[in-house]
């Protein structure tokens, strides 16, 4: 019996270590529910740069469960995620992308739930469109948030067209 307990603990710690390697930049956390003798429930705000498009950054806020299950990393997080993306410098594309292509992903539970940020291009308006949502192995969540980034000139640089980089 001890073997199975230690195996489970090792899997939990291993999953947490892998998840931590892909973490975005933490901006701040704010407690929302106080818990006695265990971590509080919090809202956490993170920043992530688009890995394919220089000059675009997204900030998202996610609820993080406290309590003992949140502390050991086995709590299933809720799907309430907000998103804001902005142009933070001159925009340049490192390659081509497809409509709805994944830009960032993060685990929201030990095994079954992930948060995803995907990107697209509104060709008519030359605007990058980002959508955040969570999915689950059995059933996804209709909760989502959308943010847009109009591609604007930066200094004396003329903006590229996102439609030129769709594959």
C-alpha positions in Angstrom: 0.0 0.0 0.0 2.8 2.4 0.8 4.3 1.9 -2.7 1.0 3.2 -4.3 0.9 6.2 -2.0 4.6 7.1 -2.8 3.9 6.6 -6.5 0.9 8.9 -6.4 3.0 11.6 -4.5 5.8 11.3 -7.0 3.4 11.7 -9.9 1.8 14.8 -8.3 5.2 16.4 -7.7 6.4 15.5 -11.2 3.3 17.0 -12.8 3.7 20.2 -10.7 7.4 20.4 -11.8 6.6 20.1 -15.5 3.8 22.7 -15.2 6.1 25.1 -13.4 8.6 25.0 -16.3 6.0 26.5 -18.7 4.7 29.2 -16.3 4.2 32.8 -17.6 5.4 35.8 -15.6 3.4 36.3 -12.4 2.4 40.0 -12.0 0.5 39.7 -8.7 -1.9 37.6 -6.6 -4.8 38.8 -4.5 -6.6 36.7 -1.9 -10.3 36.4 -2.3 -11.3 33.8 0.3 -9.5 33.3 3.6 -8.7 29.8 4.6 -7.7 28.7 8.1 -4.5 26.6 8.3 -4.2 26.3 4.5 -3.6 28.7 1.5 -6.3 31.2 0.6 -8.2 31.2 -2.7 -6.6 33.8 -4.9 -6.9 35.7 -8.2 -3.6 35.6 -10.0 -2.6 37.9 -12.9 0.0 36.7 -15.3 1.7 38.0 -18.5 2.8 36.0 -21.5 4.4 37.2 -24.7 3.2 35.8 -28.0 6.1 33.4 -29.0 5.4 33.9 -32.7 4.7 37.6 -32.9 7.1 40.1 -31.3 5.5 43.2 -29.9 2.3 41.5 -28.5 1.8 40.7 -24.8 -1.3 39.2 -23.2 -2.3 39.4 -19.5 -4.7 37.0 -18.0 -6.3 36.6 -14.6 -7.2 33.2 -13.3 -8.7 32.0 -10.0 -6.4 29.7 -8.0 -7.9 27.4 -5.4 -6.5 27.3 -2.0 -7.2 24.8 0.7 -5.3 21.6 1.1 -6.2 20.3 -2.4 -5.0 23.5 -4.0 -1.8 23.4 -1.9 -0.8 19.9 -3.1 -1.9 20.7 -6.7 -4.9 18.3 -7.1 -7.7 20.9 -7.1 -9.6 21.4 -10.3 -9.6 25.1 -11.1 -12.7 26.9 -12.3 -12.9 28.2 -15.9 -13.4 31.9 -15.1 -10.4 33.5 -17.0 -10.1 37.0 -18.2 -7.8 38.1 -21.0 -6.3 41.4 -22.3 -3.7 41.6 -25.1 -1.9 44.7 -26.3 0.7 45.9 -28.8 3.8 46.7 -26.6 6.3 47.4 -29.3 6.8 47.2 -33.1 5.1 44.1 -34.4 7.0 41.5 -36.4 6.1 38.0 -37.3 8.6 35.1 -36.8 6.6 32.8 -39.1 3.2 31.9 -40.4 0.3 30.7 -38.3 -3.2 29.2 -38.8 -6.5 30.7 -37.7 -7.2 29.5 -34.1 -3.6 28.3 -33.6 -2.6 27.8 -29.9 -0.4 30.5 -28.5 -0.2 29.3 -24.9 -1.5 26.5 -22.8 -1.5 25.8 -19.0 -2.8 22.9 -16.9 -5.8 23.8 -14.7 -6.1 20.4 -13.0 -3.8 17.4 -12.4 -5.0 15.4 -15.3 -8.0 16.6 -17.2 -8.3 20.4 -17.6 -6.2 22.9 -19.6 -6.5 26.6 -20.3 -5.6 27.6 -23.8 -5.0 31.0 -25.5 -5.4 30.8 -29.3 -4.9 33.5 -31.9 -6.4 34.5 -35.3 -6.3 37.3 -37.8 -9.1 39.6 -38.8 -7.8 40.1 -42.3 -10.3 42.9 -43.2 -9.3 45.1 -40.2 -5.6 43.9 -39.8 -6.3 42.9 -36.2 -4.9 40.0 -34.2 -7.7 38.2 -32.2 -6.9 36.2 -29.1 -9.4 33.9 -27.3 -8.8 32.2 -23.9 -10.9 29.2 -22.9 -10.6 26.0 -20.9 -11.1 22.5 -22.1 -11.7 19.2 -20.3 -11.2 15.7 -21.4 -15.0 14.9 -21.1 -16.6 18.3 -21.6 -15.2 21.7 -22.2 -16.4 25.0 -20.9 -18.4 27.7 -22.7 -16.7 30.3 -20.6 -14.2 32.3 -22.7 -12.7 35.8 -23.1 -11.6 37.6 -26.3 -9.1 40.4 -26.8 -8.0 42.1 -30.0 -4.8 43.8 -31.0 -5.0 46.3 -33.9 -1.7 46.2 -35.7 -0.6 49.9 -35.6 2.5 51.8 -36.7 5.3 52.0 -34.1 7.5 55.0 -34.4 8.3 55.3 -38.1 7.8 51.6 -38.8 4.8 50.7 -40.9 2.7 47.9 -39.6 2.8 44.4 -41.3 -0.5 42.8 -42.4 -1.4 39.7 -40.4 -3.0 38.2 -43.4 0.4 37.9 -45.1 1.4 35.4 -42.3 -1.6 33.1 -42.4 -0.9 29.6 -43.6 
